[in-house]
Amino acid sequence: MTRPTPHGRAEYPYHHPMPTRWADNDVYGHVNNVTYYAYFDTAVNAYLTARGALDIHAGSVIGLVVETGCAYFAPAAFPDVLSVGVRVARLGSSSVRYELAVFRGNDEAACAQGHFVHVYVDRETRRPTTLPDTLRAALEELRAP
């Protein structure tokens, strides 16, 4: 397996500020690996709700994560202030592959980067559904070149 190289900050059209918390650190003194997935989820959902593309409480469509992955390049630790870059690598009729990268302070290279795939489903039936126009438009803004 080929090890990925860290992406640059400019490769991501949206950045969400993410201050670390004391509880993010593990006994080894750095942000625990599972915490990065929470950062990813927070950045994507903050973007979508801010644009009115996702109503997490009452919307008819919700996103379910069906795949994730992350590569780590350098440690982050409390009290680092991070930024999570978000882009869309693939946009289907009911699914989206997000690519994300975590940057420390003003660093240009990612300290971690990963992906996750959402399948958007009807809230009641949990069956895949076509992306609503407002959601698709918000995701189009994040398309990777």
Backbone bond lengths (Angstrom), bond angles and torsions (degrees), N, CA, C in turn:
res aa  C-N    CA-C-N  psi(-1)  N-CA   C-N-CA  omega(-1)  CA-C   N-CA-C  phi
1 M - - - 1.445 - - 1.536 108.67 -
2 T 1.297 116.68 132.77 1.456 122.17 178.88 1.526 109.98 -82.07
3 R 1.320 115.68 129.81 1.465 120.22 178.98 1.522 109.09 -75.59
4 P 1.347 117.65 130.04 1.469 119.60 178.26 1.532 110.69 -68.59
5 T 1.300 115.23 159.99 1.466 120.90 174.00 1.524 108.25 -105.99
6 P 1.328 117.31 151.77 1.464 119.63 -178.02 1.529 112.09 -64.35
7 H 1.312 115.69 136.87 1.461 121.68 175.69 1.521 109.90 -80.79
8 G 1.333 114.77 162.68 1.458 121.33 176.75 1.516 111.68 -93.84
9 R 1.294 114.93 156.18 1.466 123.00 -178.70 1.534 112.39 -55.01
10 A 1.328 117.07 -40.09 1.463 121.72 -175.17 1.531 113.12 -68.72
11 E 1.325 118.09 -11.64 1.465 121.40 -179.38 1.527 112.99 -78.64
12 Y 1.319 117.07 -1.04 1.460 121.89 -176.06 1.531 109.60 -122.86
13 P 1.335 117.78 122.57 1.472 120.55 -175.70 1.530 114.51 -74.88
14 Y 1.325 118.12 -20.10 1.461 121.06 179.96 1.518 108.76 -127.78
15 H 1.333 116.03 137.60 1.464 122.03 176.15 1.521 109.06 -127.76
16 H 1.321 114.77 129.31 1.465 120.68 179.04 1.524 108.64 -109.73
17 P 1.349 118.20 124.79 1.463 119.97 178.61 1.526 110.69 -66.99
18 M 1.330 116.06 139.30 1.456 119.70 -176.16 1.535 109.40 -142.17
19 P 1.340 117.75 89.20 1.459 118.06 175.77 1.532 109.56 -68.51
20 T 1.313 116.14 139.39 1.463 118.71 176.69 1.520 109.32 -76.00
21 R 1.324 115.02 158.84 1.461 122.31 177.37 1.534 108.24 -116.00
22 W 1.280 117.44 155.87 1.462 122.29 177.13 1.532 109.66 -53.33
23 A 1.316 117.17 -40.46 1.465 121.89 -177.27 1.529 112.86 -69.89
24 D 1.335 118.37 -13.45 1.468 120.70 178.85 1.520 111.96 -71.27
25 N 1.334 117.22 -26.64 1.464 121.16 -179.21 1.527 110.50 -73.59
26 D 1.323 115.47 146.65 1.455 120.07 173.46 1.527 109.40 -104.43
27 V 1.317 117.75 -173.93 1.464 121.32 -176.48 1.526 112.49 -65.88
28 Y 1.323 117.73 -14.16 1.465 121.29 178.99 1.527 112.25 -89.90
29 G 1.331 116.95 -0.46 1.451 121.04 174.09 1.510 115.87 87.08
30 H 1.325 117.89 15.88 1.469 120.29 176.57 1.521 109.32 -137.28
31 V 1.328 114.97 167.11 1.466 120.04 179.32 1.532 108.49 -60.61
32 N 1.323 115.46 128.17 1.450 121.27 -178.86 1.518 111.31 -68.03
33 N 1.334 116.01 145.41 1.467 120.88 -174.62 1.528 113.57 -55.37
34 V 1.310 119.02 -38.26 1.472 119.62 -177.37 1.522 112.13 -69.01
35 T 1.320 117.51 -22.05 1.463 121.70 -178.86 1.522 110.93 -66.83
36 Y 1.331 117.40 -29.77 1.460 120.43 179.28 1.532 111.07 -61.21
37 Y 1.317 117.35 -34.62 1.461 120.12 178.34 1.526 111.00 -65.93
38 A 1.320 117.32 -35.77 1.470 120.40 175.26 1.519 110.20 -66.52
39 Y 1.342 117.35 -39.19 1.463 120.54 175.82 1.528 110.25 -59.53
40 F 1.336 116.68 -45.46 1.471 121.19 -179.46 1.525 110.44 -58.70
41 D 1.318 116.04 -50.83 1.462 121.72 -177.24 1.532 110.81 -62.02
42 T 1.317 116.96 -41.55 1.459 121.53 179.18 1.521 111.02 -62.79
43 A 1.327 117.66 -45.73 1.469 121.31 -177.82 1.529 111.22 -62.49
44 V 1.318 117.35 -45.99 1.469 120.62 -179.15 1.523 110.84 -64.31
45 N 1.324 116.89 -48.83 1.466 119.39 -177.10 1.520 112.45 -69.40
46 A 1.328 118.31 -31.77 1.468 120.59 175.00 1.526 110.03 -64.14
47 Y 1.330 116.28 -43.69 1.472 120.72 178.21 1.536 110.29 -60.23
48 L 1.326 117.01 -50.46 1.467 120.79 -175.13 1.529 112.60 -66.63
49 T 1.323 117.62 -40.35 1.462 118.92 -179.85 1.528 111.06 -71.40
50 A 1.326 117.95 -36.63 1.468 120.76 178.60 1.519 111.75 -63.19
51 R 1.314 117.76 -28.96 1.460 121.54 179.84 1.527 112.82 -92.92
52 G 1.308 116.81 4.88 1.463 120.71 179.36 1.517 113.02 69.83
53 A 1.325 116.86 20.44 1.464 121.44 -177.18 1.522 112.83 -92.51
54 L 1.334 116.78 -12.10 1.458 120.47 -177.59 1.520 108.89 -145.34
55 D 1.324 115.74 124.65 1.460 121.97 174.38 1.522 106.26 -105.59
56 I 1.331 116.14 101.00 1.461 119.74 -172.64 1.526 113.24 -69.46
57 H 1.337 117.94 -19.12 1.456 120.15 -177.45 1.520 114.16 -98.12
58 A 1.331 117.20 -33.75 1.463 118.35 -172.36 1.525 113.74 -134.94
59 G 1.322 118.07 1.23 1.457 119.91 -179.00 1.520 112.22 -65.83
60 S 1.312 116.42 152.67 1.469 120.56 -179.41 1.528 112.10 -78.95
61 V 1.344 117.00 -14.82 1.470 122.27 -177.66 1.522 109.21 -120.32
62 I 1.344 116.11 135.68 1.459 121.85 175.38 1.530 108.88 -131.24
63 G 1.314 116.08 155.09 1.457 120.92 178.59 1.519 110.81 -101.22
64 L 1.331 116.28 128.96 1.462 121.70 175.96 1.524 108.30 -109.37
65 V 1.330 116.82 131.49 1.460 121.45 178.97 1.529 108.69 -77.03
66 V 1.352 116.12 127.21 1.462 120.87 179.49 1.525 112.62 -116.76
67 E 1.345 117.12 -9.38 1.468 120.23 179.49 1.520 108.91 -159.35
68 T 1.337 116.62 141.43 1.458 121.40 176.27 1.524 110.07 -144.11
69 G 1.318 115.23 161.83 1.458 121.63 173.85 1.510 109.37 -168.50
70 C 1.349 116.23 154.93 1.458 120.28 -179.53 1.523 109.52 -154.48
71 A 1.332 116.49 141.17 1.465 123.66 172.97 1.525 106.94 -117.50
72 Y 1.317 115.56 140.38 1.465 121.85 -176.21 1.522 109.11 -115.01
73 F 1.344 115.95 134.37 1.461 121.15 -176.16 1.520 113.25 -117.09
74 A 1.321 117.57 -34.81 1.460 122.23 -178.45 1.527 108.00 -151.77
75 P 1.330 117.28 148.94 1.466 118.43 -177.90 1.528 113.16 -75.39
76 A 1.315 113.92 151.80 1.461 122.93 168.25 1.521 105.63 -121.29
77 A 1.321 116.78 153.87 1.460 120.47 -179.46 1.519 109.78 -154.84
78 F 1.336 115.78 153.28 1.451 120.37 172.69 1.518 107.78 -59.02
79 P 1.321 120.16 132.09 1.460 130.27 14.58 1.532 114.03 -104.66
80 D 1.333 119.12 34.75 1.465 120.67 179.21 1.522 111.23 -56.05
81 V 1.319 115.38 144.13 1.461 121.43 170.05 1.518 105.92 -103.58
82 L 1.303 115.51 121.79 1.459 122.40 -175.33 1.524 110.70 -106.68
83 S 1.312 114.35 166.51 1.461 122.93 172.49 1.520 106.08 -134.56
84 V 1.323 116.39 132.90 1.460 120.76 178.65 1.520 108.59 -106.81
85 G 1.327 115.84 114.95 1.451 121.57 176.22 1.513 110.16 -83.20
86 V 1.337 116.03 140.28 1.466 121.67 -177.47 1.520 109.14 -129.56
87 R 1.333 115.38 134.85 1.464 121.40 171.27 1.522 108.37 -145.84
88 V 1.330 115.70 160.93 1.462 122.06 177.97 1.521 107.77 -106.49
89 A 1.326 115.78 121.51 1.464 121.29 -179.89 1.524 111.86 -91.18
90 R 1.338 116.73 -31.95 1.457 120.76 -179.34 1.522 108.48 -147.27
91 L 1.321 115.01 134.45 1.455 121.20 179.92 1.516 108.48 -127.10
92 G 1.323 116.10 111.34 1.456 121.39 179.82 1.516 111.15 -101.02
93 S 1.321 116.56 -165.63 1.462 119.18 -179.39 1.530 111.55 -76.64
94 S 1.349 117.58 -30.81 1.463 120.19 178.65 1.526 112.44 -132.70
95 S 1.323 117.65 3.21 1.461 119.91 -177.14 1.521 111.44 -134.56
96 V 1.338 113.84 161.03 1.462 120.52 178.25 1.528 108.37 -145.53
97 R 1.317 115.29 138.79 1.468 120.74 172.71 1.524 106.90 -105.07
98 Y 1.322 114.95 115.60 1.453 122.45 175.66 1.520 108.85 -92.44
99 E 1.320 116.01 140.79 1.449 121.46 168.93 1.510 106.79 -116.61
100 L 1.332 115.76 135.53 1.454 121.42 -172.70 1.514 109.96 -134.02
101 A 1.319 115.76 151.36 1.455 121.01 176.88 1.516 108.77 -142.02
102 V 1.322 115.70 142.53 1.455 122.40 -179.95 1.521 108.56 -107.60
103 F 1.325 115.70 128.91 1.464 122.61 -178.62 1.528 108.97 -120.11
104 R 1.334 116.60 136.07 1.467 122.02 175.30 1.523 109.33 -89.15
105 G 1.336 115.90 132.82 1.462 120.67 174.68 1.509 112.21 46.57
106 N 1.335 115.82 -122.97 1.461 121.70 179.03 1.521 112.92 -100.89
107 D 1.331 118.25 13.35 1.465 120.71 179.86 1.522 110.24 -57.82
108 E 1.313 116.65 139.64 1.465 121.80 178.26 1.523 112.36 -85.85
109 A 1.328 117.68 -25.89 1.471 121.38 -179.25 1.528 109.73 -100.04
110 A 1.315 115.54 142.48 1.464 121.43 -179.48 1.529 111.05 -66.74
111 C 1.331 115.78 141.56 1.464 119.79 172.25 1.531 109.84 -89.01
112 A 1.328 116.68 -18.57 1.467 122.70 174.81 1.522 107.34 -156.79
113 Q 1.309 115.99 149.95 1.469 119.45 174.48 1.513 109.02 -150.24
114 G 1.314 114.10 149.65 1.453 118.17 -176.54 1.509 111.91 -159.91
115 H 1.310 114.19 -165.05 1.458 120.59 -179.85 1.519 108.84 -149.97
116 F 1.311 114.69 160.56 1.455 120.44 162.76 1.511 109.16 -151.48
117 V 1.313 114.21 155.42 1.459 121.94 -179.15 1.522 107.76 -114.75
118 H 1.322 114.49 126.50 1.462 121.90 172.38 1.523 108.03 -101.76
119 V 1.306 116.71 134.58 1.456 121.86 164.06 1.513 105.18 -106.82
120 Y 1.323 115.64 123.72 1.462 120.24 -178.89 1.517 108.64 -87.68
121 V 1.338 113.78 130.19 1.459 121.32 -174.52 1.518 110.37 -129.34
122 D 1.316 115.09 159.98 1.455 121.64 172.07 1.530 107.97 -66.33
123 R 1.324 116.59 131.35 1.467 120.91 -176.91 1.531 112.24 -56.70
124 E 1.316 117.73 -38.45 1.465 120.91 -175.36 1.531 112.87 -82.27
125 T 1.326 117.15 -47.59 1.469 120.16 -173.48 1.522 113.29 -89.16
126 R 1.345 116.99 -18.73 1.473 123.67 -176.45 1.537 111.76 61.67
127 R 1.312 116.47 25.58 1.467 122.34 176.67 1.526 108.68 -100.44
128 P 1.347 117.87 143.38 1.473 120.41 179.27 1.524 111.21 -53.96
129 T 1.326 114.75 143.25 1.457 121.33 -179.49 1.529 109.42 -139.17
130 T 1.300 115.31 155.49 1.456 120.78 178.82 1.529 109.61 -64.05
131 L 1.322 115.85 139.30 1.467 120.52 179.01 1.529 110.05 -61.74
132 P 1.330 118.09 129.96 1.465 120.19 175.01 1.535 109.85 -62.30
133 D 1.324 116.46 153.38 1.471 121.47 -177.02 1.526 112.88 -56.28
134 T 1.345 117.80 -41.48 1.473 119.57 -178.90 1.522 111.38 -65.66
135 L 1.312 116.99 -37.27 1.466 121.45 177.95 1.522 110.29 -68.42
136 R 1.319 116.74 -46.05 1.466 120.54 179.50 1.533 111.01 -60.32
137 A 1.322 116.87 -41.88 1.466 120.20 -179.74 1.530 110.96 -63.32
138 A 1.319 117.56 -42.35 1.470 120.97 178.39 1.526 110.80 -64.66
139 L 1.317 117.35 -38.40 1.462 121.23 179.56 1.523 111.75 -70.89
140 E 1.324 116.86 -35.15 1.470 120.84 178.20 1.527 111.00 -59.09
141 E 1.336 116.61 -33.86 1.469 120.67 179.44 1.538 111.83 -63.84
142 L 1.314 116.74 -20.73 1.463 121.95 -177.48 1.523 113.77 -100.83
143 R 1.334 117.34 3.24 1.467 120.61 -176.19 1.505 111.11 -58.85
144 A 1.330 115.72 132.98 1.472 121.70 174.74 1.523 107.88 -75.11
145 P 1.337 116.04 145.65 1.476 118.05 179.81 1.524 112.22 -65.10
